């Protein structure tokens, strides 16, 4: 679980979150009807990717903000070595 959280807080995780958010918005908007809820929900992963926030970080007692998150995980990785 910790590896997943560290991955999602990194650059690749941000790109994946933003891409999935865009895909959800596009799918919901193109399907219409009740699928607009999917488009509305897609704003969350898009926003967290663009704003550099990791919403799953508190599960591992890590900061939500991207820069502080990366500093914390890099420092912790050095301490383990």
Wavefront OBJ file of the C-alpha trace (Angstrom):
o trace
v 0.000 0.000 0.000
v 2.798 2.421 0.848
v 4.443 1.948 -2.557
v 1.118 2.793 -4.209
v 0.761 5.978 -2.154
v 4.329 7.055 -2.958
v 3.721 6.333 -6.657
v 0.467 8.322 -6.713
v 2.202 11.278 -5.028
v 4.919 11.380 -7.684
v 4.932 12.864 -11.172
v 3.582 9.763 -12.920
v 0.756 9.469 -10.403
v -0.210 13.093 -11.010
v -0.318 12.526 -14.769
v -2.425 9.382 -14.339
v -4.881 11.155 -12.013
v -5.256 14.116 -14.356
v -5.658 11.818 -17.377
v -8.269 9.685 -15.653
v -10.131 12.814 -14.599
v -10.191 14.077 -18.170
v -11.347 10.667 -19.422
v -14.144 10.560 -16.847
v -15.279 14.062 -17.769
v -15.237 13.235 -21.484
v -17.100 9.948 -21.018
v -19.732 11.471 -18.770
v -20.259 14.490 -20.996
v -20.512 12.450 -24.186
v -22.929 9.895 -22.696
v -25.175 12.583 -21.216
v -28.189 11.826 -19.046
v -27.283 10.471 -15.622
v -23.685 10.025 -16.750
v -23.110 13.694 -16.011
v -22.450 12.522 -12.454
v -19.362 10.725 -13.775
v -18.223 13.940 -15.417
v -18.754 15.847 -12.170
v -16.826 13.205 -10.197
v -14.002 13.373 -12.784
v -13.243 16.909 -11.646
v -11.773 15.527 -8.394
v -8.907 13.447 -9.863
v -8.262 16.166 -12.446
v -8.018 18.818 -9.727
v -5.757 16.727 -7.479
v -3.432 16.026 -10.396
v -3.276 19.635 -11.552
v -3.017 21.136 -8.054
v -0.330 18.599 -6.995
v -2.283 17.095 -4.115
v -2.232 13.456 -3.047
v -5.547 12.661 -1.337
v -4.479 9.150 -0.265
v -1.323 10.378 1.526
v -3.009 10.863 4.932
v -3.638 7.098 4.987
v 0.106 6.719 5.539
v 0.398 9.806 7.756
v 2.057 11.801 4.995
v 1.362 15.399 3.931
v -1.285 16.013 1.259
v 0.637 18.769 -0.556
v 2.820 17.374 -3.334
v 6.107 19.138 -2.611
v 5.995 18.400 1.128
v 4.941 14.826 0.320
v 7.930 14.237 -1.961
v 10.368 15.789 0.533
v 8.980 13.554 3.267
v 9.173 10.353 1.202
v 12.674 11.087 -0.142
v 14.002 11.877 3.339
v 12.381 8.737 4.712
v 13.873 6.631 1.902
v 17.358 7.877 2.734
v 16.868 7.039 6.407
v 16.014 3.416 5.537
v 19.262 2.812 3.666
l 1 2 3 4 5 6 7 8 9 10 11 12 13 14 15 16 17 18 19 20 21 22 23 24 25 26 27 28 29 30 31 32 33 34 35 36 37 38 39 40 41 42 43 44 45 46 47 48 49 50 51 52 53 54 55 56 57 58 59 60 61 62 63 64 65 66 67 68 69 70 71 72 73 74 75 76 77 78 79 80 81
